[in-house]
C-alpha cells in the first residue's frame, strides 16, 4: 500500500480537513494529512511562507521516519519545496510545480486564478523558477481571503468563473490553474462555465492532481535528483530548533 502524506503549511483547519484528502484514496494508495503546529494561519504572501517552513521540515522528517512513501505540499506557493527535498529522500511534490508542468504540455499557455493580489508576486517568481515564463499569461484574483473561502459558497464559484473567463477571453489563456488549494473541488464548475461560452480548456485543481503525481512517482520508483537537491547531512546546530533525527 502506497502512503502519501499531504503537508498543510498552516495551523488552521478552516480551509483543509482530513476528509478532503481521504476521499482521494484509490486502489493501492492511501492518503493522510498533517498540519504544522507553529506558523501562519494562512499563506497569502512571501512573509507567511517563511514562518511555515521550519515546521514543515520537521513534519517531512517525521513522515519519512514513519515510512510514508511521498509528500505533497498543500499550498500553491510551494513553500519549502526545495528545503524539504534536501531534508528527505522520498518524493516531495509541489502542487504549483506539478500543475504548471502538466498544463505546459496540454496547452500553449495558462493563467492562474488566485485569492488576493498579494499572491501574484509569488506566482511570478514560481513561473520564472520553474521555467514557464513563456507559457504564463498572468493571474487574476478574486479578493476573498483564504480563511473566508468556506463561507462564500456560490459567490466563490461565480468569482472564480468570472476571473477565469477574463484570463481566457481577454488575456488569451488556453488553460487555467486554480491558484489556491483552498479552491479544492471548484475546477468542474469553472470548466463548465467556460465550456458554456465555447471555451473548452483544461482547468487544474492542483491538490488532487499533485497527489496522483506523487503516487505515480512512488509506483515508478523515482524521486527528486540528489544532484539537484543534495541531502543535507544535518551535522551542525540550528539554534532554537529541534528536528527529528
C-alpha positions in Angstrom: 0.0 0.0 0.0 1.4 3.4 -1.1 1.1 6.0 1.6 1.1 9.7 0.5 1.1 12.4 3.2 -0.3 15.8 2.5 1.5 18.5 4.4 -0.7 21.5 5.2 1.6 24.5 5.9 -0.9 26.4 8.1 -2.1 25.9 11.6 -5.9 26.1 11.0 -8.4 23.6 9.6 -10.5 26.4 8.2 -9.6 25.5 4.7 -8.4 21.9 4.8 -9.8 19.0 6.8 -8.8 15.3 6.9 -11.7 14.1 4.9 -10.7 16.3 2.0 -7.8 14.0 1.2 -9.1 10.7 2.4 -11.7 10.5 -0.3 -8.9 10.8 -2.9 -7.8 7.2 -2.0 -7.5 4.8 -4.9 -6.7 1.1 -5.1 -3.3 0.6 -3.5 -2.9 4.2 -2.4 -4.0 5.9 0.8 -3.6 9.5 1.9 -3.1 11.1 5.3 -2.7 14.7 6.4 -0.6 16.7 8.8 -0.8 20.3 9.9 2.1 22.4 11.2 1.6 23.4 14.8 3.6 26.7 14.6 3.4 29.2 11.8 0.8 31.1 9.8 -3.0 30.5 9.8 -3.0 31.0 6.1 -0.4 31.7 3.4 -1.1 34.7 1.2 2.4 36.3 1.0 6.1 35.5 1.0 6.2 36.7 4.6 3.7 34.0 5.6 5.7 31.3 3.7 8.9 31.9 5.7 7.2 31.1 9.0 5.7 27.9 7.7 8.9 26.2 6.5 10.7 25.1 9.8 7.6 23.2 11.0 7.2 21.7 7.5 10.7 20.3 7.6 10.0 18.7 10.9 6.8 17.1 9.5 8.7 15.8 6.5 11.4 14.2 8.6 8.8 12.6 10.8 6.9 11.2 7.8 10.0 9.7 6.3 10.9 8.0 9.6 7.3 6.7 9.8 7.6 5.0 6.4 5.5 7.4 4.4 6.3 7.0 0.7 5.8 10.5 -0.6 4.8 14.0 0.4 2.6 16.7 -1.2 2.8 20.4 -0.1 -0.8 21.7 0.2 -0.2 25.3 -0.9 0.1 26.9 -4.3 3.2 28.8 -3.2 5.1 25.5 -2.9 6.6 26.8 0.4 9.7 24.9 1.5 9.7 22.6 -1.6 13.5 22.8 -2.2 14.3 22.6 1.5 12.1 19.6 2.1 13.8 17.8 -0.9 17.1 18.4 0.7 15.8 17.1 4.1 14.3 13.8 2.9 14.9 11.2 0.2 11.2 10.3 -0.5 9.5 12.3 -3.3 8.2 15.7 -2.4 5.7 17.2 -4.8 4.8 20.9 -5.0 1.2 21.5 -6.3 2.2 24.6 -8.3 5.2 23.0 -9.9 3.2 19.9 -10.9 0.2 21.9 -12.2 2.4 24.2 -14.3 4.4 21.3 -15.8 1.1 19.5 -16.7 -0.5 22.5 -18.4 2.6 23.5 -20.3 2.2 20.1 -22.1 -1.5 20.4 -22.6 -1.8 24.0 -23.8 0.4 26.7 -25.2 -0.1 28.9 -22.2 -2.0 29.2 -18.9 -3.4 31.7 -16.4 -3.9 31.4 -12.7 -6.9 32.4 -10.6 -5.8 33.4 -7.1 -7.3 34.6 -3.8 -5.8 38.1 -3.5 -3.4 40.5 -5.3 -0.7 39.8 -2.7 -0.1 36.3 -4.2 0.6 37.5 -7.7 4.3 38.1 -7.0 4.6 34.6 -5.6 3.3 33.2 -8.9 5.5 35.3 -11.0 8.5 34.1 -9.0 7.5 30.4 -9.3 6.7 30.7 -13.0 10.3 32.0 -13.6 11.9 29.4 -11.3 10.1 26.5 -13.0 10.9 27.9 -16.5 7.3 28.6 -17.7 7.6 32.4 -18.3 6.7 32.0 -22.0 3.6 29.9 -21.0 2.2 32.3 -18.4 -0.3 35.0 -19.4 -1.0 36.3 -15.9 -3.0 35.9 -12.7 -6.4 37.3 -11.7 -7.5 37.5 -8.0 -11.0 37.2 -6.5 -10.2 39.3 -3.4 -11.6 36.7 -1.0 -9.2 36.0 1.9 -8.2 32.3 2.3 -9.7 32.0 5.7 -13.1 33.2 4.3 -13.3 30.8 1.4 -15.5 28.2 3.1 -18.2 30.8 3.9 -18.7 32.2 0.4 -20.2 29.2 -1.4 -21.8 30.2 -4.7 -20.2 33.6 -4.6 -16.8 31.9 -4.7 -17.8 29.8 -7.7 -19.0 32.9 -9.5 -15.9 34.9 -8.7 -13.6 32.2 -9.8 -15.5 31.6 -13.1 -15.5 35.4 -13.9 -11.8 35.6 -13.3 -11.1 32.5 -15.5 -13.3 34.0 -18.3 -11.2 37.2 -18.2 -8.0 35.2 -18.4 -9.2 33.2 -21.4 -11.2 35.8 -23.3 -9.1 38.9 -22.7 -5.6 37.6 -21.9 -5.5 34.6 -24.2 -5.1 31.9 -21.6 -5.7 28.4 -23.0 -5.7 26.6 -19.7 -6.4 27.6 -16.1 -4.8 26.7 -12.8 -6.7 27.2 -9.5 -4.2 29.4 -7.6 -5.1 28.2 -4.1 -5.6 24.7 -2.7 -8.5 26.2 -0.8 -10.4 26.2 -4.1 -10.4 22.4 -3.8 -13.4 21.0 -5.7 -14.2 24.1 -7.8 -12.5 23.1 -11.0 -15.5 21.4 -12.6 -17.7 24.4 -12.1 -15.2 26.7 -13.8 -14.7 24.2 -16.6 -18.5 24.1 -17.2 -18.8 27.9 -17.2 -16.0 28.2 -19.7 -17.5 25.5 -21.9 -20.8 27.3 -21.9 -19.0 30.2 -23.6 -17.4 27.7 -26.0 -14.0 27.9 -24.3 -13.1 24.3 -23.9 -9.9 24.4 -21.9 -8.3 22.3 -19.1 -8.8 23.6 -15.6 -6.5 22.0 -13.0 -7.4 21.6 -9.3 -3.7 21.4 -8.1 -4.0 19.3 -4.9 -5.7 16.2 -6.3 -3.5 16.4 -9.4 -0.3 16.5 -7.2 -1.4 13.6 -5.1 -1.8 11.5 -8.2 1.6 12.6 -9.4 3.1 11.6 -6.1 1.6 8.1 -6.3 3.0 7.8 -9.8 6.5 8.7 -8.7 6.3 6.0 -6.0 5.0 3.4 -8.3 7.8 4.0 -10.8 10.4 4.1 -8.1 11.7 7.7 -8.8 12.3 10.6 -6.5 14.0 14.0 -6.8 17.6 14.2 -8.0 20.2 14.1 -5.3 22.4 16.2 -7.6 19.7 18.9 -7.8 18.8 18.6 -4.1 21.8 17.3 -2.2 20.8 15.6 1.1 21.6 17.9 4.0 23.8 16.0 6.5 22.3 18.0 9.4 25.5 17.8 11.3 25.5 21.4 12.5 23.5 23.1 15.2 20.3 25.0 14.3 20.0 27.3 17.4 16.4 27.3 18.7 15.2 24.4 16.6 14.9 20.7 17.4 14.4 18.5 14.4 13.8 14.7 14.4 16.8 12.6 13.6 
